[in-house]
């Protein structure tokens, strides 16, 4: 009897506690809403108003869980932080852009203050790498010329040699050395890391840094919506296109990073054998990344996401889910197209304010590529200099002085160093995909190793799509691609030798 009364009393206390907690949450939400409404006035942007009004919901219902997940992640990162995490962060810093420069600006002042900052960061990374090699901390020279990394090293060395006949020798020399420094860091990481679990932590570090860049883009959308949202520049149903302001991040890069993080979150929600990931946190990450992807209006990244999502369902053997999603999407699409105006909205979104001729020309890319191919025929074996042919020969002829590249790693390398460029890039892409596929199918690997291999292979789908109409393979820093390249080389050695060929730290 006493036990029953005690149970009833405990239940009443728990009910009272839940009621009190609910009241506190509602009161806090109401208070935050009033505060949010009070600070809306300074902002003229409709998006800024929406973001501010949604902030209390996020703060009350999502932020606590996300904070706990972030705290655990930060603690784990701090506990396992290695020298190469810091160097990789310096590589990212060296690639950030804080101002846009036209070709005329580069001609008049090749090295301004921000260019000097980037050069200094690259030089610092180079000094660190040489120091670790000379003092026998990390034997990275041999791995630089082996396997998949070795293919990209050959590419960079051909670019370096092309300085002799380049249309802009100083530019070719610096950019080639810059990419070689990036590759040396990746080689050192592969030579240092001793386990797949450790490499996964490094992969997570890359995803964290990409996420920080996306957060900076949204901060810019609130603080400086006129520049960050490109309102009126490329119109569609949204009327805006998200870019980064400080640092300067193109809408294409915003889209690529968003698609990558969307795939990472989706993979960890669909395939988590050890249940080691926080589901609530990755649902939030997926929602954030997908929203950012939509606002970037990057068609190539969106196509890459859908391709990789389909690939992910196959790799995780979610065949029934894939069929169910396909059937449900088909019926939903037919219903929406038949009874709503969604079809027109979707078409306007895909057009992104471009005319049909512009879309058929891939937003000017076909014109770039046609001119590049004409110049390739002039020098099919040598090209016009690594990183220089497209930037200083093709684009000025078209009057595109602000465009940094030809929007295709394959075409860019074709005009820069001749036929050898795309051949080497295609070889490394196929090599990465093959190694990762073997890793996914290998019975010798642990489930946790298979899971990270699936994740990286799905991310590679996005990168491959973007490489066809973007410069993400050979630009500095090709952050996501180099991370995948290093992981694929690590797994190649893992499958070949049974254990990674770890060097001393």
C-alpha positions in Angstrom: 0.0 0.0 0.0 2.8 2.4 1.0 4.6 1.5 -2.2 1.5 2.3 -4.3 1.1 5.7 -2.6 4.7 6.4 -3.1 4.4 5.6 -6.8 1.3 7.8 -7.2 3.2 10.7 -5.4 6.2 10.2 -7.7 4.0 10.3 -10.8 2.3 13.5 -9.6 5.6 15.1 -9.0 6.8 14.1 -12.4 3.6 15.5 -14.0 4.0 18.7 -12.1 7.6 18.9 -13.1 6.7 18.4 -16.8 3.9 21.0 -16.6 6.3 23.5 -14.9 8.9 22.8 -17.6 6.4 23.3 -20.4 5.3 26.6 -18.9 8.8 27.8 -18.7 9.5 26.8 -22.3 6.3 28.5 -23.5 7.1 31.6 -21.5 10.7 31.6 -22.8 9.5 31.2 -26.4 7.0 34.1 -26.0 9.7 36.3 -24.5 12.2 35.5 -27.3 9.4 36.2 -29.8 8.8 39.6 -28.4 12.5 40.3 -28.4 12.8 39.1 -32.0 9.9 41.3 -33.1 11.6 44.2 -31.4 14.8 43.9 -33.4 13.2 43.2 -36.8 12.7 46.8 -37.6 16.3 47.6 -38.6 16.2 45.0 -41.3 14.5 45.6 -44.6 15.1 42.1 -46.0 12.1 39.7 -45.8 14.6 36.8 -45.4 16.2 38.5 -42.5 12.8 39.0 -40.8 12.0 35.3 -41.3 15.3 34.2 -39.9 14.9 36.4 -36.9 11.4 35.2 -36.2 12.5 31.6 -36.5 15.4 32.1 -34.2 13.4 31.7 -31.0 12.0 28.3 -32.2 15.6 27.2 -32.9 16.8 28.6 -29.6 14.2 26.8 -27.5 13.5 23.5 -29.2 16.7 22.7 -31.2 19.6 24.6 -29.8 19.8 22.6 -26.5 20.1 19.3 -28.2 22.5 20.7 -30.8 24.6 22.3 -28.1 25.0 19.0 -26.3 26.1 17.3 -29.6 28.5 20.1 -30.4 29.9 20.1 -26.9 30.6 16.4 -27.2 32.1 16.8 -30.6 34.3 19.8 -29.6 35.5 17.8 -26.5 36.4 14.8 -28.7 38.1 17.1 -31.3 40.1 18.9 -28.6 41.2 15.5 -27.1 42.3 14.1 -30.4 43.6 17.3 -32.0 46.8 16.7 -34.0 49.4 18.9 -35.7 47.8 18.2 -39.1 44.4 19.6 -38.0 46.1 22.9 -37.5 48.0 22.8 -40.8 44.8 21.9 -42.6 43.1 25.0 -41.1 46.1 27.1 -42.4 45.5 25.6 -45.8 41.9 26.7 -45.7 42.9 30.2 -44.5 45.3 30.5 -47.4 42.5 29.9 -49.8 40.0 32.4 -48.5 39.1 35.4 -50.6 38.3 38.7 -49.0 37.9 40.8 -52.1 37.2 40.4 -55.8 39.7 41.4 -58.4 39.3 42.0 -62.1 42.0 40.8 -64.5 43.0 44.5 -64.9 43.6 44.7 -61.1 45.9 41.7 -61.3 47.8 43.2 -64.2 48.2 46.5 -62.4 49.0 45.1 -58.9 49.8 41.4 -59.0 50.3 41.3 -55.2 48.0 43.4 -53.0 47.5 43.2 -49.2 45.2 40.2 -49.3 47.3 38.4 -51.9 50.3 38.8 -49.6 48.2 37.3 -46.8 47.4 34.3 -48.9 51.0 33.9 -50.0 52.2 34.2 -46.4 49.8 31.4 -45.3 51.0 29.1 -48.1 54.6 29.9 -47.3 54.0 29.1 -43.6 52.4 25.7 -44.5 55.4 25.0 -46.8 57.9 25.8 -44.1 56.1 23.6 -41.7 56.1 20.7 -44.1 59.7 21.1 -45.0 60.6 21.3 -41.3 58.7 18.1 -40.5 60.6 16.4 -43.4 64.0 17.7 -42.5 63.7 16.9 -38.8 62.3 13.5 -39.6 58.9 14.2 -38.0 56.9 13.1 -41.0 58.3 11.2 -44.0 55.8 12.6 -46.5 58.1 12.8 -49.6 57.7 9.2 -50.7 53.9 9.1 -50.3 53.7 12.3 -52.4 54.7 10.2 -55.4 52.8 7.1 -54.7 49.3 5.9 -55.7 46.5 8.3 -56.2 48.3 11.3 -54.7 51.2 10.5 -57.1 48.9 11.0 -60.1 48.0 14.5 -58.9 51.7 15.2 -58.1 52.5 14.5 -61.7 49.8 16.9 -62.7 51.2 19.6 -60.5 54.8 19.0 -61.8 53.7 19.3 -65.4 52.0 22.6 -64.5 55.3 23.6 -62.8 57.4 22.7 -65.9 54.9 24.6 -68.1 56.2 27.8 -66.5 58.8 27.8 -69.2 56.2 28.4 -72.0 53.4 29.9 -70.0 51.5 33.0 -71.2 51.9 34.2 -67.5 55.0 32.5 -66.1 54.9 34.1 -62.5 51.3 33.1 -62.1 51.9 29.5 -63.3 55.0 29.1 -61.1 53.2 30.3 -57.9 49.9 28.4 -58.5 51.8 25.2 -59.3 53.9 25.4 -56.1 50.7 26.3 -54.2 49.0 23.1 -55.3 52.2 21.1 -54.6 52.1 22.4 -51.0 48.5 21.2 -50.7 49.4 17.8 -52.0 52.3 17.6 -49.6 50.0 18.2 -46.7 47.6 15.4 -47.9 50.6 13.0 -48.3 51.8 13.8 -44.8 48.4 13.2 -43.3 48.2 9.8 -45.1 51.7 9.0 -43.8 50.8 10.0 -40.3 47.4 8.6 -39.6 47.4 5.1 -38.1 43.7 4.0 -38.3 40.5 4.5 -40.3 38.9 5.9 -37.1 41.6 8.6 -36.9 41.1 9.4 -40.6 37.4 9.7 -40.0 38.1 12.4 -37.4 40.2 14.3 -39.9 37.3 14.0 -42.5 35.0 15.3 -39.8 37.4 18.3 -39.3 37.0 19.1 -43.0 33.2 18.9 -42.8 33.3 21.2 -39.7 35.3 23.8 -41.6 33.0 23.7 -44.6 30.0 24.1 -42.2 31.7 27.2 -40.7 32.0 28.7 -44.1 28.3 28.2 -44.8 27.4 29.7 -41.4 29.5 32.7 -42.3 27.4 33.1 -45.5 24.2 33.1 -43.6 25.6 35.7 -41.1 26.3 37.8 -44.1 22.8 37.3 -45.3 21.5 38.9 -42.1 24.1 41.6 -41.7 24.6 42.6 -45.4 21.6 41.1 -47.3 22.2 43.3 -50.3 25.6 41.8 -51.1 25.1 38.3 -49.6 21.8 37.5 -51.3 22.5 39.1 -54.7 19.0 40.3 -54.8 17.8 41.0 -58.3 21.1 39.7 -59.9 19.9 36.2 -60.7 16.1 36.1 -60.3 13.8 33.2 -59.9 11.0 32.3 -57.4 13.3 33.1 -54.5 14.5 36.4 -56.0 17.9 35.9 -54.3 21.0 33.8 -54.5 23.2 33.2 -51.4 26.9 34.0 -51.6 29.5 34.5 -48.9 30.6 38.1 -48.1 33.4 37.8 -45.6 35.0 35.7 -46.7 34.0 35.9 -50.3 32.4 32.6 -51.3 30.8 32.1 -54.7 27.2 30.8 -55.0 28.6 27.7 -56.8 30.9 27.0 -53.9 28.1 27.6 -51.4 26.0 25.1 -53.3 28.8 22.5 -53.5 29.6 22.7 -49.8 25.8 22.5 -49.0 25.4 19.4 -51.2 28.4 17.7 -49.5 27.1 18.4 -46.0 23.6 17.3 -47.0 25.0 13.9 -48.2 27.1 13.5 -45.0 24.1 14.1 -42.8 21.9 11.8 -44.9 24.5 9.1 -44.8 24.8 9.2 -41.0 21.0 9.2 -40.6 20.6 6.2 -43.0 23.6 4.1 -42.1 25.0 4.2 -38.6 25.8 0.6 -37.5 27.0 1.5 -34.1 24.4 4.2 -33.4 27.3 6.6 -32.6 25.8 9.7 -34.2 23.2 12.0 -32.7 20.1 11.7 -34.9 18.6 15.0 -33.9 21.8 16.9 -34.7 22.1 15.3 -38.1 18.5 16.0 -38.9 19.2 19.7 -38.1 22.4 19.6 -40.2 20.5 18.1 -43.1 17.7 20.8 -42.9 20.3 23.5 -42.7 22.4 22.2 -45.6 19.4 21.6 -47.8 18.0 25.1 -47.2 21.4 26.6 -48.0 21.6 24.4 -51.2 18.2 25.7 -52.3 19.2 29.4 -51.7 22.5 28.9 -53.5 20.5 28.0 -56.7 23.5 26.0 -57.9 22.1 23.6 -60.5 25.2 21.4 -60.7 25.4 20.9 -57.0 21.6 20.2 -56.8 22.0 17.5 -59.5 25.1 16.1 -57.7 23.1 15.9 -54.5 20.2 13.9 -56.1 22.7 11.6 -57.8 24.6 11.0 -54.6 21.4 10.5 -52.6 20.3 7.8 -55.1 23.8 6.3 -54.9 23.6 6.3 -51.1 20.4 4.4 -51.1 22.1 1.7 -53.3 25.3 1.6 -51.2 23.3 1.2 -48.0 21.0 -1.4 -49.6 17.9 0.7 -48.9 16.3 -0.7 -52.1 12.8 -0.7 -50.7 13.2 2.8 -49.4 14.4 3.9 -52.8 11.5 2.3 -54.6 9.0 3.8 -52.1 10.6 7.2 -52.4 10.6 7.0 -56.2 6.9 5.9 -56.3 5.8 8.5 -53.7 7.7 11.2 -55.5 6.2 10.3 -58.8 2.6 10.3 -57.5 3.2 13.5 -55.6 4.8 15.1 -58.7 1.8 14.1 -60.9 -0.7 15.5 -58.3 1.2 18.7 -57.8 1.7 19.3 -61.5 -2.0 18.5 -62.2 -3.6 20.6 -59.5 -1.1 23.3 -58.6 1.2 25.8 -60.2 4.2 24.1 -58.7 5.5 23.0 -62.1 5.8 26.6 -63.2 7.5 27.5 -60.0 10.0 24.6 -60.3 10.7 25.5 -63.9 11.4 29.2 -62.9 13.6 28.0 -60.1 15.6 25.8 -62.5 15.9 28.6 -65.1 17.2 31.0 -62.3 16.1 34.0 -64.3 18.1 32.9 -67.4 16.7 32.8 -70.9 16.4 29.4 -72.6 19.4 30.2 -74.7 21.5 30.9 -71.6 20.4 27.7 -70.0 21.2 25.7 -73.2 24.6 27.4 -73.2 25.1 26.3 -69.5 25.2 29.9 -68.3 28.0 30.8 -70.8 30.1 27.7 -70.1 29.7 26.3 -73.6 31.2 29.5 -75.0 34.1 29.3 -72.6 34.7 25.7 -73.6 34.5 26.2 -77.3 37.1 29.0 -77.2 39.3 26.8 -74.9 39.1 23.9 -77.4 40.2 26.2 -80.3 43.2 27.2 -78.3 43.9 23.6 -77.3 44.2 22.7 -81.0 47.0 25.2 -81.3 49.0 23.5 -78.6 47.6 20.1 -77.9 50.7 18.7 -76.2 51.9 21.6 -74.1 49.0 24.0 -73.5 49.5 27.7 -72.6 50.8 27.2 -69.0 49.4 25.7 -65.8 46.6 27.9 -64.3 47.2 30.6 -67.0 45.8 29.5 -70.3 42.1 29.8 -69.3 42.5 32.8 -67.0 44.8 35.0 -69.1 44.1 33.8 -72.7 40.6 32.5 -73.1 38.5 34.6 -70.7 40.0 38.0 -71.7 39.0 37.2 -75.3 35.4 36.9 -74.1 35.5 40.0 -72.0 35.1 38.0 -68.8 37.7 39.8 -66.7 36.1 38.9 -63.3 35.6 35.2 -63.9 38.4 33.2 -62.3 38.3 30.0 -64.3 36.6 28.2 -67.2 34.1 26.5 -64.9 35.4 23.0 -65.6 38.5 21.4 -64.2 38.8 19.1 -67.2 38.6 21.9 -69.8 40.8 24.2 -67.8 43.5 21.7 -67.6 43.1 20.9 -71.3 44.0 24.5 -72.4 46.6 24.9 -69.6 48.8 21.8 -70.1 47.3 20.1 -73.1 45.9 16.6 -73.3 47.8 15.4 -70.3 45.7 17.5 -67.9 42.3 15.8 -68.4 43.8 12.4 -68.9 45.5 12.6 -65.4 42.3 14.0 -63.8 40.1 11.4 -65.3 42.6 8.7 -64.2 42.6 10.0 -60.6 38.8 10.3 -60.5 38.3 6.7 -61.7 41.0 5.5 -59.3 39.3 7.2 -56.3 35.9 5.8 -57.2 37.3 2.3 -57.8 39.2 2.2 -54.5 36.2 3.5 -52.5 33.9 1.0 -54.2 36.3 -1.8 -53.3 36.4 -0.5 -49.7 32.6 -0.6 -49.6 32.5 -4.2 -50.9 35.5 -5.6 -49.0 34.6 -8.2 -46.4 38.0 -7.5 -44.6 36.9 -4.1 -43.3 35.0 -3.4 -40.1 31.5 -2.0 -40.3 32.7 1.4 -39.2 35.3 1.4 -42.0 32.7 0.5 -44.5 30.4 3.2 -43.3 32.9 6.0 -43.7 33.9 4.6 -47.2 30.2 4.8 -48.2 30.0 8.4 -46.9 33.1 9.5 -48.8 32.1 7.7 -52.0 28.7 9.5 -51.9 30.5 12.8 -51.4 32.7 11.9 -54.3 29.5 11.8 -56.4 28.9 15.5 -55.7 32.5 16.4 -56.4 32.5 14.5 -59.7 29.4 16.3 -60.9 30.8 19.7 -59.9 34.1 18.9 -61.6 32.3 18.8 -64.9 31.1 22.4 -64.6 33.4 23.8 -61.9 37.1 24.1 -61.0 37.0 22.2 -57.7 39.7 19.6 -58.5 42.6 21.9 -59.3 41.9 25.2 -57.6 43.5 26.2 -54.3 42.4 24.8 -51.9 40.4 22.0 -53.5 39.4 21.3 -49.9 36.8 18.6 -50.3 38.5 16.9 -53.2 41.8 16.7 -51.4 40.2 15.2 -48.3 38.6 12.5 -50.5 41.8 12.0 -52.4 43.7 11.4 -49.1 41.1 9.0 -47.8 41.0 7.0 -51.0 44.8 6.7 -50.9 44.7 5.7 -47.2 42.1 3.0 -48.0 44.2 1.8 -51.1 47.1 1.2 -48.7 44.8 -0.3 -46.1 43.4 -2.8 -48.6 46.8 -3.6 -50.2 48.9 -4.0 -47.0 46.2 -4.8 -44.4 47.4 -2.0 -42.2 48.1 1.6 -43.1 51.8 2.4 -43.6 52.0 4.8 -40.7 55.1 6.9 -40.2 56.3 8.5 -37.0 54.4 11.5 -35.9 
